[in-house]
Amino acid sequence: MGIAGCSSTNGPAPVTGAKDTGTFPNLNIKPQVAAPQFTDAEKNAKLAQLKADQGAQAAKNGNPDVADQAALTDLAKKHGDETLKQIEGKCDPALDPTCK
């Protein structure tokens, strides 16, 4: 006797995807929206809140302002050279006390 329920191919395949009904869709029916759209006032209020949260997070983390761009650029130039020296094995004991 065979075991019932093991990969049987006797039943019809499940229908997935588009189904051909033999008619054209009515494109004049307005689709329903999933949620109401934001008004311009709501959008502006949410953007203002995001900007405020962004500023609070930057102050909390001590992130420099865009005005310090020159200082950041200078730091990037120095940091890149120092990192390359460490990677290439030409480390600086002032930067890395474990350097030999």
Buried (B, 14 or more C-beta within 10 A) or exposed (E): EEEEEEEEEEEEEEEEEEEEEEEEEEEEEEEEEEEEEEEEEEEEEEEEEEEEEEEEEEEEEEEEEEEEEEEEEEEEEEEEEBEEBBEEEEBEEEEEEEEE
